[in-house]
Amino acid sequence: MIELALLFAAGCYGIALLLDLWRIVLGPHAADRILALDTMVINVIALLVLYGVWRGTAIYFEAAMLVAMVGFVSTVAYCRFLLRGDIIE
């Protein structure tokens, strides 16, 4: 039963990734693209956690933490670049 729930959740997150990609390609503003990229990072984290539960190993949880840290830093850097035109002061 847990395999079916994991498969359903992975399918939902996969569809969400496709919708995020659609928003990145067709987003009218840069802020829409930033929000879609941040949401895409969250969906990838969820897929990594689901895969870790399915495989029964903790290495994917560590990978999800690394993706979360890189995603946060990249979102902040991209927002600062859009607001100020420079990342490092």
N, C-alpha and C positions, 0 to 999 in steps of 0.2 A: 504494500500500500504506500509506503514512503517513497518507493521508486516512482510511482505514478504522480505523487505530489511534487517530487523534484522535477520530473519531466514537464509537468504543467507549468511550474514556476519558471523553469529555464526557457520554455517557449514564450511565456509572457514577457520575460526580460529580453529575449531575442527580438520580439516584435517591437519592444520599446527602443532597442538600439537602432532598429531600422527607421523608426519614426524620428529619433534624434538625428540620424544621418540626413533624413529628408529636411529637417529644420536647419541643419548646418548648410546644406546646399542652397535652399531657397529662402533662408532667413533675410528679411529686408534690412535689418540693422545689425551692427556688430554686437550689440548687447544680446540679441537673440541667439547669435552664434556662440557667444560665451556661455550663456545659460544652457544651450544644448550640449556643449562640450562638458560642462560640469555635470549635467544629468547623465551623459554618456559614461563618465567616470563612475558615477554611483551605480549605474546598471552593470558595469564591468565588475565592480566590487561584489555586487550581489551574485553575479554568475560565478565568480571565483569561490565565494562562500558556499554556494549550492554544490559546486563541483567537489569542494573539499568534504562536504557532508556525504555526498554520494560515494566518493572514494574512501572515506574514513581516515583521512590523513590530515595532519595539521599544517603541512607546508603551504597549502593554498590559502590558509588564513593569514599566514605571514606575508604571502604575496599580495593579498588584499590590503593589508596594512601599508605595504610599500606603494601600491597603486593609489591609495587614499592620500598618502603624504605627497606624492608627486602631483596628483590631481589638484590638491589644494594650492600648492606652490605655483603651479602653472596657471591656475585661475587668477590668483592674486597678481602674478606678473603680467598676464595679458590685460587685466583690468587697469593696472597702473600704466601700462603702455598706451592704452587707449585714452586714459585721462590726461596723462602728462607728456606723452611722447617719448618717455625715457623710463627704463626699468630701474636702473641703479643711479642714485643721486650722487 
